[in-house]
Amino acid sequence: MQTINIGLDNPVTGKQNTVDQTIGVAIRYLKGISDIGVVKDRGEVTLVVTYFEPVGSLTVLCAELDQDCVAVLDHDTEQGTLIGPKAEAWGAFDPEQFKFI
């Protein structure tokens, strides 16, 4: 099982993606979704989804939502990673920043 954090801020448009839009994209790319929630922390809104496995490329998911990257935590290994076209610009996965519902 994995949990993914998807930010709603859209750096391309300068606005936020809607929760419904982001959930729609998540449903296309994530298999076995067990929980979906929205967390607002310090003004930043994040969609948090727990699922069993990705169906497609998480980099493509990022591209559809204009995200630099997403944070993914694997519950079996307790390891996290940043995945996306600009993940390296964000540095290493920071468990202190990761959101749960």
N, CA, C and O atoms as a printed pandas DataFrame, in Angstrom:
     atom_number atom_name residue_name chain_id  residue_number  x_coord  y_coord  z_coord
0              1         N          MET        A               1    0.841   -1.171    0.000
1              2        CA          MET        A               1    0.000    0.000    0.000
2              3         C          MET        A               1    0.890    1.239    0.000
3              4         O          MET        A               1    1.964    1.255    0.600
4              5         N          GLN        A               2    0.414    2.275   -0.688
5              6        CA          GLN        A               2    1.153    3.523   -0.786
6              7         C          GLN        A               2    0.220    4.698   -0.518
7              8         O          GLN        A               2   -0.995    4.602   -0.691
8              9         N          THR        A               3    0.809    5.793   -0.098
9             10        CA          THR        A               3    0.072    7.044    0.043
10            11         C          THR        A               3    0.799    8.088   -0.782
11            12         O          THR        A               3    2.027    8.173   -0.770
12            13         N          ILE        A               4    0.010    8.886   -1.505
13            14        CA          ILE        A               4    0.560    9.932   -2.361
14            15         C          ILE        A               4    0.030   11.285   -1.907
15            16         O          ILE        A               4   -1.134   11.413   -1.528
16            17         N          ASN        A               5    0.888   12.283   -1.950
17            18        CA          ASN        A               5    0.501   13.670   -1.706
18            19         C          ASN        A               5    0.561   14.408   -3.035
19            20         O          ASN        A               5    1.602   14.447   -3.691
20            21         N          ILE        A               6   -0.574   14.996   -3.425
21            22        CA          ILE        A               6   -0.647   15.761   -4.664
22            23         C          ILE        A               6   -1.057   17.189   -4.301
23            24         O          ILE        A               6   -2.159   17.413   -3.801
24            25         N          GLY        A               7   -0.188   18.129   -4.548
25            26        CA          GLY        A               7   -0.516   19.523   -4.277
26            27         C          GLY        A               7   -1.552   20.038   -5.260
27            28         O          GLY        A               7   -1.610   19.579   -6.401
28            29         N          LEU        A               8   -2.362   20.980   -4.831
29            30        CA          LEU        A               8   -3.370   21.556   -5.715
30            31         C          LEU        A               8   -2.890   22.839   -6.387
31            32         O          LEU        A               8   -3.469   23.258   -7.389
32            33         N          ASP        A               9   -1.846   23.468   -5.856
33            34        CA          ASP        A               9   -1.325   24.682   -6.483
34            35         C          ASP        A               9   -0.811   24.340   -7.879
35            36         O          ASP        A               9   -0.072   23.372   -8.057
36            37         N          ASN        A              10   -1.204   25.138   -8.860
37            38        CA          ASN        A              10   -0.802   24.902  -10.235
38            39         C          ASN        A              10    0.136   26.027  -10.661
39            40         O          ASN        A              10   -0.314   27.149  -10.895
40            41         N          PRO        A              11    1.444   25.737  -10.764
41            42        CA          PRO        A              11    2.402   26.788  -11.093
42            43         C          PRO        A              11    2.260   27.302  -12.529
43            44         O          PRO        A              11    2.725   28.401  -12.832
44            45         N          VAL        A              12    1.637   26.540  -13.407
45            46        CA          VAL        A              12    1.474   26.965  -14.796
46            47         C          VAL        A              12    0.379   28.021  -14.916
47            48         O          VAL        A              12    0.562   29.043  -15.579
48            49         N          THR        A              13   -0.760   27.768  -14.270
49            50        CA          THR        A              13   -1.881   28.710  -14.360
50            51         C          THR        A              13   -1.847   29.763  -13.266
51            52         O          THR        A              13   -2.480   30.812  -13.393
52            53         N          GLY        A              14   -1.108   29.493  -12.184
53            54        CA          GLY        A              14   -1.076   30.406  -11.048
54            55         C          GLY        A              14   -2.299   30.274  -10.154
55            56         O          GLY        A              14   -2.461   31.044   -9.207
56            57         N          LYS        A              15   -3.154   29.314  -10.443
57            58        CA          LYS        A              15   -4.353   29.059   -9.647
58            59         C          LYS        A              15   -4.234   27.676   -9.023
59            60         O          LYS        A              15   -3.192   27.027   -9.120
60            61         N          GLN        A              16   -5.307   27.232   -8.382
61            62        CA          GLN        A              16   -5.320   25.869   -7.835
62            63         C          GLN        A              16   -6.138   24.964   -8.738
63            64         O          GLN        A              16   -7.170   25.366   -9.276
64            65         N          ASN        A              17   -5.656   23.722   -8.897
65            66        CA          ASN        A              17   -6.486   22.694   -9.505
66            67         C          ASN        A              17   -7.618   22.423   -8.525
67            68         O          ASN        A              17   -7.431   22.562   -7.316
68            69         N          THR        A              18   -8.778   22.043   -9.019
69            70        CA          THR        A              18   -9.878   21.742   -8.116
70            71         C          THR        A              18   -9.678   20.365   -7.495
71            72         O          THR        A              18   -8.963   19.524   -8.041
72            73         N          VAL        A              19  -10.309   20.146   -6.364
73            74        CA          VAL        A              19  -10.254   18.835   -5.717
74            75         C          VAL        A              19  -10.846   17.785   -6.653
75            76         O          VAL        A              19  -10.270   16.711   -6.824
76            77         N          ASP        A              20  -11.998   18.092   -7.263
77            78        CA          ASP        A              20  -12.637   17.123   -8.169
78            79         C          ASP        A              20  -11.749   16.784   -9.361
79            80         O          ASP        A              20  -11.652   15.619   -9.746
80            81         N          GLN        A              21  -11.106   17.781   -9.944
81            82        CA          GLN        A              21  -10.204   17.553  -11.075
82            83         C          GLN        A              21   -9.048   16.641  -10.652
83            84         O          GLN        A              21   -8.695   15.699  -11.361
84            85         N          THR        A              22   -8.474   16.935   -9.500
85            86        CA          THR        A              22   -7.316   16.168   -9.024
86            87         C          THR        A              22   -7.720   14.740   -8.677
87            88         O          THR        A              22   -6.981   13.800   -8.971
88            89         N          ILE        A              23   -8.872   14.569   -8.060
89            90        CA          ILE        A              23   -9.364   13.212   -7.766
90            91         C          ILE        A              23   -9.595   12.451   -9.067
91            92         O          ILE        A              23   -9.254   11.271   -9.155
92            93         N          GLY        A              24  -10.166   13.101  -10.078
93            94        CA          GLY        A              24  -10.403   12.444  -11.359
94            95         C          GLY        A              24   -9.126   11.914  -11.986
95            96         O          GLY        A              24   -9.104   10.799  -12.507
96            97         N          VAL        A              25   -8.068   12.702  -11.940
97            98        CA          VAL        A              25   -6.782   12.254  -12.476
98            99         C          VAL        A              25   -6.222   11.122  -11.609
99           100         O          VAL        A              25   -5.707   10.137  -12.137
100          101         N          ALA        A              26   -6.319   11.256  -10.287
101          102        CA          ALA        A              26   -5.813   10.211   -9.388
102          103         C          ALA        A              26   -6.510    8.876   -9.646
103          104         O          ALA        A              26   -5.863    7.829   -9.650
104          105         N          ILE        A              27   -7.810    8.909   -9.858
105          106        CA          ILE        A              27   -8.569    7.679  -10.098
106          107         C          ILE        A              27   -8.087    6.981  -11.370
107          108         O          ILE        A              27   -8.104    5.752  -11.444
108          109         N          ARG        A              28   -7.660    7.747  -12.363
109          110        CA          ARG        A              28   -7.163    7.138  -13.609
110          111         C          ARG        A              28   -5.800    6.471  -13.435
111          112         O          ARG        A              28   -5.481    5.526  -14.156
112          113         N          TYR        A              29   -4.994    6.951  -12.487
113          114        CA          TYR        A              29   -3.618    6.472  -12.372
114          115         C          TYR        A              29   -3.334    5.598  -11.153
115          116         O          TYR        A              29   -2.249    5.026  -11.050
116          117         N          LEU        A              30   -4.283    5.483  -10.233
117          118        CA          LEU        A              30   -4.041    4.733   -9.003
118          119         C          LEU        A              30   -5.064    3.615   -8.863
119          120         O          LEU        A              30   -6.264    3.847   -9.006
120          121         N          LYS        A              31   -4.591    2.400   -8.583
121          122        CA          LYS        A              31   -5.448    1.225   -8.479
122          123         C          LYS        A              31   -5.660    0.853   -7.007
123          124         O          LYS        A              31   -4.726    0.883   -6.205
124          125         N          GLY        A              32   -6.883    0.508   -6.677
125          126        CA          GLY        A              32   -7.179    0.060   -5.318
126          127         C          GLY        A              32   -7.178    1.180   -4.308
127          128         O          GLY        A              32   -6.615    1.031   -3.223
128          129         N          ILE        A              33   -7.802    2.307   -4.639
129          130        CA          ILE        A              33   -7.848    3.439   -3.723
130          131         C          ILE        A              33   -8.683    3.070   -2.498
131          132         O          ILE        A              33   -9.813    2.599   -2.625
132          133         N          SER        A              34   -8.117    3.288   -1.318
133          134        CA          SER        A              34   -8.837    2.970   -0.088
134          135         C          SER        A              34   -9.240    4.217    0.692
135          136         O          SER        A              34  -10.222    4.182    1.433
136          137         N          ASP        A              35   -8.504    5.316    0.541
137          138        CA          ASP        A              35   -8.814    6.565    1.247
138          139         C          ASP        A              35   -8.430    7.757    0.384
139          140         O          ASP        A              35   -7.410    7.747   -0.304
140          141         N          ILE        A              36   -9.273    8.783    0.438
141          142        CA          ILE        A              36   -8.972   10.058   -0.215
142          143         C          ILE        A              36   -9.364   11.162    0.765
143          144         O          ILE        A              36  -10.446   11.130    1.353
144          145         N          GLY        A              37   -8.482   12.124    0.930
145          146        CA          GLY        A              37   -8.792   13.244    1.802
146          147         C          GLY        A              37   -8.044   14.486    1.371
147          148         O          GLY        A              37   -7.118   14.422    0.563
148          149         N          VAL        A              38   -8.452   15.611    1.913
149          150        CA          VAL        A              38   -7.810   16.886    1.622
150          151         C          VAL        A              38   -7.248   17.432    2.932
151          152         O          VAL        A              38   -7.941   17.472    3.948
152          153         N          VAL        A              39   -5.994   17.850    2.895
153          154        CA          VAL        A              39   -5.326   18.412    4.060
154          155         C          VAL        A              39   -4.898   19.831    3.718
155          156         O          VAL        A              39   -4.290   20.073    2.676
156          157         N          LYS        A              40   -5.218   20.759    4.597
157          158        CA          LYS        A              40   -4.752   22.139    4.434
158          159         C          LYS        A              40   -3.781   22.426    5.570
159          160         O          LYS        A              40   -4.134   22.334    6.746
160          161         N          ASP        A              41   -2.558   22.775    5.202
161          162        CA          ASP        A              41   -1.515   23.020    6.185
162          163         C          ASP        A              41   -0.734   24.257    5.757
163          164         O          ASP        A              41   -0.159   24.295    4.669
164          165         N          ARG        A              42   -0.719   25.259    6.617
165          166        CA          ARG        A              42   -0.006   26.514    6.329
166          167         C          ARG        A              42   -0.428   27.109    4.988
167          168         O          ARG        A              42    0.398   27.631    4.238
168          169         N          GLY        A              43   -1.715   27.023    4.702
169          170        CA          GLY        A              43   -2.252   27.606    3.484
170          171         C          GLY        A              43   -2.140   26.745    2.248
171          172         O          GLY        A              43   -2.742   27.056    1.220
172          173         N          GLU        A              44   -1.385   25.676    2.328
173          174        CA          GLU        A              44   -1.227   24.783    1.176
174          175         C          GLU        A              44   -2.252   23.654    1.256
175          176         O          GLU        A              44   -2.414   23.016    2.296
176          177         N          VAL        A              45   -2.940   23.421    0.138
177          178        CA          VAL        A              45   -3.944   22.365    0.073
178          179         C          VAL        A              45   -3.349   21.171   -0.664
179          180         O          VAL        A              45   -2.794   21.315   -1.753
180          181         N          THR        A              46   -3.472   19.982   -0.052
181          182        CA          THR        A              46   -2.899   18.766   -0.600
182          183         C          THR        A              46   -3.951   17.667   -0.624
183          184         O          THR        A              46   -4.665   17.453    0.356
184          185         N          LEU        A              47   -4.041   16.967   -1.767
185          186        CA          LEU        A              47   -4.883   15.779   -1.852
186          187         C          LEU        A              47   -4.042   14.602   -1.386
187          188         O          LEU        A              47   -2.926   14.401   -1.866
188          189         N          VAL        A              48   -4.574   13.827   -0.453
189          190        CA          VAL        A              48   -3.874   12.664    0.084
190          191         C          VAL        A              48   -4.674   11.428   -0.303
191          192         O          VAL        A              48   -5.854   11.308    0.027
192          193         N          VAL        A              49   -4.011   10.501   -1.015
193          194        CA          VAL        A              49   -4.688    9.303   -1.506
194          195         C          VAL        A              49   -3.887    8.075   -1.094
195          196         O          VAL        A              49   -2.679    8.004   -1.324
196          197         N          THR        A              50   -4.570    7.108   -0.482
197          198        CA          THR        A              50   -3.945    5.825   -0.158
198          199         C          THR        A              50   -4.466    4.804   -1.167
199          200         O          THR        A              50   -5.670    4.720   -1.411
200          201         N          TYR        A              51   -3.551    4.029   -1.751
201          202        CA          TYR        A              51   -3.888    3.118   -2.839
202          203         C          TYR        A              51   -2.949    1.917   -2.809
203          204         O          TYR        A              51   -1.985    1.885   -2.044
204          205         N          PHE        A              52   -3.249    0.920   -3.663
205          206        CA          PHE        A              52   -2.430   -0.284   -3.668
206          207         C          PHE        A              52   -1.316   -0.260   -4.699
207          208         O          PHE        A              52   -0.223   -0.754   -4.421
208          209         N          GLU        A              53   -1.554    0.303   -5.891
209          210        CA          GLU        A              53   -0.480    0.392   -6.875
210          211         C          GLU        A              53   -0.844    1.394   -7.965
211          212         O          GLU        A              53   -2.020    1.623   -8.249
212          213         N          PRO        A              54    0.189    1.989   -8.572
213          214        CA          PRO        A              54   -0.108    2.887   -9.688
214          215         C          PRO        A              54   -0.505    2.075  -10.912
215          216         O          PRO        A              54    0.003    0.975  -11.131
216          217         N          VAL        A              55   -1.418    2.625  -11.707
217          218        CA          VAL        A              55   -1.839    1.976  -12.948
218          219         C          VAL        A              55   -0.998    2.503  -14.101
219          220         O          VAL        A              55   -0.720    1.776  -15.054
220          221         N          GLY        A              56   -0.605    3.730  -14.018
221          222        CA          GLY        A              56    0.194    4.354  -15.062
222          223         C          GLY        A              56    1.344    5.114  -14.448
223          224         O          GLY        A              56    1.658    4.953  -13.268
224          225         N          SER        A              57    1.963    5.936  -15.254
225          226        CA          SER        A              57    3.125    6.704  -14.836
226          227         C          SER        A              57    2.719    7.854  -13.920
227          228         O          SER        A              57    1.849    8.653  -14.266
228          229         N          LEU        A              58    3.342    7.932  -12.773
229          230        CA          LEU        A              58    3.081    9.057  -11.873
230          231         C          LEU        A              58    3.661   10.349  -12.438
231          232         O          LEU        A              58    3.214   11.439  -12.081
232          233         N          THR        A              59    4.651   10.234  -13.316
233          234        CA          THR        A              59    5.178   11.425  -13.982
234          235         C          THR        A              59    4.131   11.994  -14.934
235          236         O          THR        A              59    4.007   13.212  -15.060
236          237         N          VAL        A              60    3.379   11.126  -15.600
237          238        CA          VAL        A              60    2.303   11.587  -16.482
238          239         C          VAL        A              60    1.174   12.202  -15.646
239          240         O          VAL        A              60    0.583   13.203  -16.050
240          241         N          LEU        A              61    0.872   11.610  -14.485
241          242        CA          LEU        A              61   -0.108   12.188  -13.568
242          243         C          LEU        A              61    0.313   13.615  -13.224
243          244         O          LEU        A              61   -0.512   14.529  -13.245
244          245         N          CYS        A              62    1.591   13.809  -12.909
245          246        CA          CYS        A              62    2.111   15.146  -12.593
246          247         C          CYS        A              62    1.915   16.098  -13.773
247          248         O          CYS        A              62    1.497   17.242  -13.593
248          249         N          ALA        A              63    2.217   15.625  -14.965
249          250        CA          ALA        A              63    2.090   16.471  -16.154
250          251         C          ALA        A              63    0.644   16.902  -16.373
251          252         O          ALA        A              63    0.387   18.051  -16.731
252          253         N          GLU        A              64   -0.292   15.999  -16.161
253          254        CA          GLU        A              64   -1.709   16.339  -16.343
254          255         C          GLU        A              64   -2.163   17.416  -15.362
255          256         O          GLU        A              64   -3.040   18.220  -15.678
256          257         N          LEU        A              65   -1.570   17.430  -14.184
257          258        CA          LEU        A              65   -1.962   18.395  -13.151
258          259         C          LEU        A              65   -0.990   19.564  -13.030
259          260         O          LEU        A              65   -1.115   20.380  -12.117
260          261         N          ASP        A              66   -0.021   19.653  -13.944
261          262        CA          ASP        A              66    0.993   20.709  -13.924
262          263         C          ASP        A              66    1.758   20.741  -12.604
263          264         O          ASP        A              66    2.028   21.814  -12.066
264          265         N          GLN        A              67    2.104   19.573  -12.088
265          266        CA          GLN        A              67    2.865   19.473  -10.845
266          267         C          GLN        A              67    4.325   19.156  -11.154
267          268         O          GLN        A              67    4.612   18.386  -12.071
268          269         N          ASP        A              68    5.246   19.742  -10.397
269          270        CA          ASP        A              68    6.658   19.412  -10.544
270          271         C          ASP        A              68    6.914   17.966  -10.152
271          272         O          ASP        A              68    7.695   17.260  -10.789
272          273         N          CYS        A              69    6.233   17.536   -9.079
273          274        CA          CYS        A              69    6.392   16.176   -8.584
274          275         C          CYS        A              69    5.298   15.881   -7.560
275          276         O          CYS        A              69    4.551   16.768   -7.146
276          277         N          VAL        A              70    5.228   14.628   -7.170
277          278        CA          VAL        A              70    4.356   14.199   -6.082
278          279         C          VAL        A              70    5.220   13.446   -5.078
279          280         O          VAL        A              70    6.271   12.910   -5.427
280          281         N          ALA        A              71    4.769   13.411   -3.833
281          282        CA          ALA        A              71    5.471   12.653   -2.794
282          283         C          ALA        A              71    4.715   11.346   -2.581
283          284         O          ALA        A              71    3.491   11.337   -2.444
284          285         N          VAL        A              72    5.464   10.236   -2.556
285          286        CA          VAL        A              72    4.860    8.916   -2.403
286          287         C          VAL        A              72    5.554    8.192   -1.260
287          288         O          VAL        A              72    6.782    8.145   -1.192
288          289         N          LEU        A              73    4.752    7.628   -0.364
289          290        CA          LEU        A              73    5.269    6.825    0.749
290          291         C          LEU        A              73    4.802    5.397    0.574
291          292         O          LEU        A              73    3.604    5.146    0.445
292          293         N          ASP        A              74    5.745    4.450    0.568
293          294        CA          ASP        A              74    5.432    3.032    0.498
294          295         C          ASP        A              74    5.300    2.518    1.929
295          296         O          ASP        A              74    6.258    2.567    2.701
296          297         N          HIS        A              75    4.118    2.029    2.280
297          298        CA          HIS        A              75    3.867    1.604    3.664
298          299         C          HIS        A              75    4.613    0.325    4.029
299          300         O          HIS        A              75    4.927    0.112    5.200
300          301         N          ASP        A              76    4.904   -0.536    3.041
301          302        CA          ASP        A              76    5.618   -1.781    3.336
302          303         C          ASP        A              76    7.072   -1.528    3.712
303          304         O          ASP        A              76    7.597   -2.143    4.641
304          305         N          THR        A              77    7.718   -0.623    2.988
305          306        CA          THR        A              77    9.134   -0.356    3.239
306          307         C          THR        A              77    9.347    0.879    4.118
307          308         O          THR        A              77   10.449    1.113    4.616
308          309         N          GLU        A              78    8.281    1.666    4.304
309          310        CA          GLU        A              78    8.341    2.931    5.029
310          311         C          GLU        A              78    9.334    3.898    4.389
311          312         O          GLU        A              78    9.921    4.737    5.072
312          313         N          GLN        A              79    9.517    3.775    3.069
313          314        CA          GLN        A              79   10.398    4.657    2.319
314          315         C          GLN        A              79    9.568    5.601    1.477
315          316         O          GLN        A              79    8.541    5.212    0.921
316          317         N          GLY        A              80   10.008    6.829    1.384
317          318        CA          GLY        A              80    9.322    7.814    0.576
318          319         C          GLY        A              80   10.193    8.300   -0.557
319          320         O          GLY        A              80   11.419    8.216   -0.499
320          321         N          THR        A              81    9.547    8.808   -1.587
321          322        CA          THR        A              81   10.267    9.343   -2.734
322          323         C          THR        A              81    9.450   10.442   -3.385
323          324         O          THR        A              81    8.230   10.509   -3.230
324          325         N          LEU        A              82   10.137   11.292   -4.108
325          326        CA          LEU        A              82    9.485   12.296   -4.935
326          327         C          LEU        A              82    9.561   11.806   -6.374
327          328         O          LEU        A              82   10.620   11.390   -6.844
328          329         N          ILE        A              83    8.423   11.860   -7.071
329          330        CA          ILE        A              83    8.359   11.377   -8.442
330          331         C          ILE        A              83    7.741   12.472   -9.299
331          332         O          ILE        A              83    6.716   13.050   -8.938
332          333         N          GLY        A              84    8.358   12.750  -10.415
333          334        CA          GLY        A              84    7.807   13.737  -11.335
334          335         C          GLY        A              84    8.884   14.343  -12.203
335          336         O          GLY        A              84   10.071   14.084  -12.004
336          337         N          PRO        A              85    8.472   15.154  -13.171
337          338        CA          PRO        A              85    9.431   15.706  -14.128
338          339         C          PRO        A              85   10.451   16.662  -13.523
339          340         O          PRO        A              85   11.524   16.857  -14.094
340          341         N          LYS        A              86   10.134   17.266  -12.372
341          342        CA          LYS        A              86   11.075   18.192  -11.733
342          343         C          LYS        A              86   11.347   17.807  -10.279
343          344         O          LYS        A              86   11.608   18.665   -9.436
344          345         N          ALA        A              87   11.283   16.515  -10.001
345          346        CA          ALA        A              87   11.474   16.030   -8.627
346          347         C          ALA        A              87   12.831   16.423   -8.062
347          348         O          ALA        A              87   12.941   16.761   -6.884
348          349         N          GLU        A              88   13.867   16.381   -8.900
349          350        CA          GLU        A              88   15.213   16.679   -8.410
350          351         C          GLU        A              88   15.324   18.114   -7.903
351          352         O          GLU        A              88   16.160   18.395   -7.044
352          353         N          ALA        A              89   14.512   19.011   -8.409
353          354        CA          ALA        A              89   14.545   20.406   -7.970
354          355         C          ALA        A              89   14.032   20.564   -6.539
355          356         O          ALA        A              89   14.310   21.571   -5.888
356          357         N          TRP        A              90   13.287   19.578   -6.048
357          358        CA          TRP        A              90   12.701   19.651   -4.710
358          359         C          TRP        A              90   13.560   18.950   -3.654
359          360         O          TRP        A              90   13.223   18.975   -2.470
360          361         N          GLY        A              91   14.659   18.329   -4.069
361          362        CA          GLY        A              91   15.536   17.662   -3.110
362          363         C          GLY        A              91   15.011   16.291   -2.724
363          364         O          GLY        A              91   14.289   15.648   -3.486
364          365         N          ALA        A              92   15.382   15.856   -1.540
365          366        CA          ALA        A              92   15.019   14.523   -1.064
366          367         C          ALA        A              92   13.621   14.531   -0.431
367          368         O          ALA        A              92   13.119   15.579   -0.025
368          369         N          PHE        A              93   13.016   13.369   -0.355
369          370        CA          PHE        A              93   11.740   13.181    0.340
370          371         C          PHE        A              93   11.920   13.598    1.795
371          372         O          PHE        A              93   12.875   13.184    2.452
372          373         N          ASP        A              94   11.008   14.409    2.289
373          374        CA          ASP        A              94   11.069   14.881    3.670
374          375         C          ASP        A              94    9.854   14.356    4.424
375          376         O          ASP        A              94    8.750   14.865    4.229
376          377         N          PRO        A              95   10.026   13.350    5.282
377          378        CA          PRO        A              95    8.893   12.779    5.994
378          379         C          PRO        A              95    8.165   13.789    6.881
379          380         O          PRO        A              95    6.985   13.611    7.183
380          381         N          GLU        A              96    8.860   14.844    7.299
381          382        CA          GLU        A              96    8.226   15.874    8.134
382          383         C          GLU        A              96    7.168   16.670    7.360
383          384         O          GLU        A              96    6.230   17.207    7.948
384          385         N          GLN        A              97    7.329   16.737    6.054
385          386        CA          GLN        A              97    6.399   17.489    5.199
386          387         C          GLN        A              97    5.252   16.621    4.676
387          388         O          GLN        A              97    4.275   17.145    4.142
388          389         N          PHE        A              98    5.363   15.304    4.826
389          390        CA          PHE        A              98    4.373   14.398    4.246
390          391         C          PHE        A              98    3.065   14.449    5.033
391          392         O          PHE        A              98    3.063   14.493    6.263
392          393         N          LYS        A              99    1.969   14.443    4.305
393          394        CA          LYS        A              99    0.638   14.557    4.923
394          395         C          LYS        A              99   -0.102   13.233    4.914
395          396         O          LYS        A              99   -0.001   12.449    3.971
396          397         N          PHE        A             100   -0.858   12.998    6.000
397          398        CA          PHE        A             100   -1.739   11.840    6.117
398          399         C          PHE        A             100   -3.143   12.337    6.442
399          400         O          PHE        A             100   -3.312   13.430    6.982
400          401         N          ILE        A             101   -4.144   11.533    6.112
401          402        CA          ILE        A             101   -5.523   11.901    6.464
402          403         C          ILE        A             101   -5.934   11.157    7.722
403          404         O          ILE        A             101   -7.058   11.319    8.195
